[in-house]
Amino acid sequence: KFDNVYLAHTRLAIVDKNNNKSDQPMIGSDRETIISFNGEIYNYKELRKKYSIVTKTESDTEVLLELIIKFGPKILRELNGMFAFVVFNKKTKKIIAARDRLGIKPLYFSIKNENFYFSSLLSVILKFLEKVEFDEIGIRQARKLRNFFQGHTFYKDISEFPPGHYFNGKSFIKYWDIDEIENDSSLNKEEIKELIIDSVKIRVPDNQSFSTLLSGGVDSSIITKISNPNYTYCVGSENNNEFSEAQEFAKNLGLKH
């Protein structure tokens, strides 16, 4: 708690399991800046080395926090990962909230009676609102498309934080747009293969057991082959499954299925 600002976090420890040092909310080296961060920054080690960031932990959270302290929101364009976070400076009272480029990690907000609420869960914000109305458009989107668009959620008083944007306490600012990606059809098979291998390997956790969901189809088989997991799992029902395909593929790779 800082004056009238509250930050809370329930952490799923993946990158750094040290609860004493890496739990959140985390305070930065300046003893003024605090972060609550949900997600994973895949290139945090490269950024730590590039900008000579000195850390006390092995967590991507601390690297992200120190980068924000050093560069502010302009560092967002260099992040390779999935994230939603809120940073607050208890001295300047400034806040920065941000969401990854494509909105992989959820983030919702509500502005009510001059109060700002941010959370990765709708249920948390609901606890602070006395009365809410259902958003029929948001409900239709979730039913038909299994996703929200144009800021809609299940509730009229709660909006989805726009992907590729950050909030500076006053307005939402776009830091990335999908139109920036060039439609390059000149890539050959080897270049595409290298991109796929890289995109899988940067997501594999260091020195930890992990598994893949293996259906036996093309996508999950490629991911399993590249990542070489400790276990593979296949989920299905008695009359609708791909158990045999998954079992055969895992057996061919010598994996525990």
C-alpha positions in Angstrom: 0.0 0.0 0.0 1.3 3.4 -1.0 -1.0 6.3 0.0 -4.1 5.5 -2.0 -2.4 3.1 -4.4 -2.6 -0.7 -3.8 -0.6 -3.4 -5.6 -1.3 -7.1 -5.1 0.0 -10.2 -6.8 -0.4 -14.0 -6.8 2.7 -15.5 -8.4 3.2 -18.6 -10.5 6.9 -19.1 -10.2 8.5 -20.3 -13.4 11.7 -18.4 -14.3 13.0 -17.9 -10.8 11.4 -20.0 -8.0 13.1 -18.1 -5.2 10.0 -16.9 -3.3 11.9 -14.6 -0.9 13.7 -12.6 -3.6 11.5 -12.8 -6.6 8.0 -12.6 -5.2 5.9 -9.6 -6.2 5.0 -6.8 -6.0 8.8 -6.2 -6.5 10.6 -2.9 -5.7 13.4 -1.7 -7.9 17.0 -0.7 -7.1 15.9 2.9 -6.8 13.7 1.9 -3.8 10.9 3.9 -5.4 9.6 1.9 -8.4 7.3 -1.1 -7.8 6.0 -3.6 -10.4 3.3 -6.2 -10.5 3.9 -8.3 -13.6 2.2 -11.3 -15.2 3.9 -13.1 -18.1 7.3 -14.0 -19.3 10.0 -12.0 -21.1 11.8 -14.5 -23.3 14.8 -12.2 -24.2 15.4 -10.9 -20.7 18.9 -12.4 -20.5 19.9 -10.7 -23.8 18.5 -7.4 -22.6 20.2 -7.7 -19.2 23.6 -8.2 -21.0 22.9 -5.5 -23.6 22.1 -2.8 -21.1 24.4 -4.0 -18.3 21.6 -4.5 -15.9 22.8 -5.6 -12.5 20.3 -7.9 -10.7 20.0 -9.6 -7.4 17.8 -12.4 -8.8 17.6 -14.6 -11.9 14.0 -13.4 -12.6 12.8 -11.7 -15.7 10.6 -9.5 -13.5 13.7 -7.7 -12.0 15.2 -7.2 -15.4 11.9 -5.8 -16.7 11.6 -3.5 -13.7 15.2 -2.1 -14.0 14.7 -1.6 -17.8 11.5 0.5 -17.0 13.4 2.5 -14.4 16.2 3.2 -16.9 14.3 3.7 -20.2 10.6 4.1 -19.4 7.9 2.8 -21.8 10.2 3.1 -24.9 11.8 -0.2 -23.9 8.5 -2.0 -24.7 9.4 -2.3 -28.4 12.5 -4.4 -27.4 10.6 -6.9 -25.3 10.1 -10.4 -26.8 7.4 -12.0 -24.7 3.9 -12.1 -23.3 3.2 -9.7 -20.5 0.8 -7.5 -18.7 2.1 -5.3 -15.9 1.6 -2.2 -13.8 4.5 -0.1 -12.6 4.1 2.6 -9.9 6.7 5.2 -8.6 5.9 6.0 -5.1 7.9 9.3 -5.2 6.6 10.8 -8.4 3.2 9.0 -8.1 3.5 8.1 -11.8 2.0 4.9 -13.2 2.7 2.9 -16.3 0.5 -0.1 -17.3 1.2 -2.1 -20.4 0.1 -5.1 -22.4 2.0 -7.2 -24.9 1.8 -6.7 -28.7 -1.0 -9.2 -29.4 -2.7 -9.3 -26.0 -1.6 -12.8 -25.2 -1.7 -12.0 -21.4 -5.1 -10.7 -20.2 -5.4 -7.3 -18.6 -8.6 -5.5 -17.7 -9.4 -2.0 -16.3 -12.2 0.1 -15.0 -12.4 3.8 -14.3 -15.1 4.5 -11.7 -15.6 7.6 -9.6 -12.0 8.8 -10.4 -10.6 5.4 -9.3 -8.5 3.3 -11.6 -8.6 -0.5 -11.3 -6.3 -2.9 -13.3 -6.2 -6.7 -13.1 -5.5 -9.8 -15.1 -8.8 -11.1 -13.7 -12.3 -9.7 -14.1 -13.3 -11.2 -10.8 -10.8 -8.9 -8.9 -12.2 -5.7 -10.4 -15.8 -6.9 -9.7 -15.0 -6.9 -5.9 -14.5 -3.1 -6.1 -17.6 -2.2 -8.1 -20.9 -1.9 -6.3 -23.1 -2.5 -9.3 -22.3 -3.7 -12.8 -24.3 -4.3 -16.0 -23.8 -7.1 -18.5 -22.4 -6.1 -21.9 -24.5 -8.0 -24.5 -21.9 -7.4 -27.3 -19.1 -8.8 -25.1 -21.2 -11.8 -24.2 -21.9 -12.5 -27.9 -18.2 -12.1 -28.8 -17.2 -14.6 -26.1 -19.9 -17.1 -27.1 -19.2 -17.0 -30.9 -15.5 -16.2 -31.1 -14.2 -17.2 -27.6 -12.5 -13.8 -27.3 -13.2 -10.1 -26.7 -12.7 -7.3 -29.3 -12.7 -3.5 -29.3 -12.4 -3.3 -25.5 -15.6 -5.3 -24.7 -15.8 -7.7 -21.8 -18.8 -9.4 -20.0 -19.4 -6.1 -18.2 -20.1 -2.5 -19.3 -18.0 -1.0 -16.5 -14.9 -3.1 -17.2 -12.9 -2.8 -20.4 -10.2 -4.9 -21.9 -6.8 -3.2 -22.0 -5.8 -2.7 -25.7 -3.0 -4.9 -26.9 0.2 -3.1 -28.1 -0.6 -0.1 -25.8 0.6 1.4 -22.6 -1.2 3.7 -20.2 0.7 6.7 -18.7 -1.8 7.7 -16.1 -3.7 9.9 -18.5 -4.1 8.2 -21.8 -3.5 5.0 -23.8 -0.5 5.2 -26.2 0.1 2.6 -29.0 3.7 1.4 -29.1 3.2 -1.3 -31.8 0.9 -2.2 -34.6 0.6 -5.4 -36.6 0.8 -3.4 -39.8 4.5 -2.9 -39.1 5.1 -6.6 -40.0 6.1 -6.9 -43.7 4.5 -9.6 -45.8 7.7 -11.2 -46.8 7.0 -14.1 -49.1 10.7 -14.5 -50.0 11.6 -16.7 -47.0 12.8 -20.1 -48.1 12.1 -23.4 -46.2 15.4 -23.3 -44.2 14.7 -19.7 -43.0 11.2 -20.6 -42.0 12.5 -23.7 -40.2 15.1 -21.6 -38.3 12.3 -19.1 -37.2 10.1 -22.0 -35.9 13.0 -23.6 -34.0 13.9 -20.3 -32.4 10.4 -19.4 -31.4 10.0 -22.8 -29.7 13.4 -22.9 -27.9 13.1 -19.4 -26.4 9.9 -20.7 -24.6 11.5 -23.8 -23.1 12.2 -23.2 -19.3 15.8 -23.5 -18.2 16.7 -26.5 -16.0 13.1 -27.4 -15.2 10.9 -30.4 -16.1 8.2 -29.6 -18.6 5.7 -31.3 -20.8 3.9 -30.7 -24.1 0.3 -31.4 -25.1 0.7 -33.8 -27.9 -2.2 -34.6 -30.2 -0.1 -36.3 -32.9 -1.0 -33.5 -35.3 1.5 -31.3 -37.2 1.7 -28.3 -34.8 2.1 -30.2 -31.5 4.4 -32.7 -33.1 6.7 -30.0 -34.3 6.8 -28.3 -30.9 7.4 -31.6 -29.2 10.2 -32.6 -31.6 12.0 -29.3 -31.1 11.5 -28.8 -27.4 12.3 -32.5 -26.3 10.1 -32.4 -23.2 10.3 -34.7 -20.1 6.7 -35.8 -20.7 3.9 -35.6 -23.2 0.2 -35.7 -22.6 -2.8 -36.2 -24.8 -6.4 -35.2 -23.8 -9.5 -36.5 -25.3 -12.8 -38.4 -24.7 -13.5 -42.1 -25.4 -15.2 -41.4 -28.7 -13.2 -38.3 -29.8 -9.4 -38.5 -29.4 -6.0 -38.8 -31.0 -4.5 -41.1 -28.5 -3.0 -43.6 -30.9 -1.3 -40.9 -33.1 0.2 -39.2 -30.0 1.3 -42.5 -28.5 3.0 -43.5 -31.7 4.8 -40.2 -32.2 6.0 -40.1 -28.5 7.2 -43.7 -28.8 9.2 -42.8 -32.0 10.9 -40.0 -30.1 11.5 -42.1 -27.0 9.4 -39.8 -24.8 7.4 -40.7 -21.7 3.8 -40.3 -22.7 
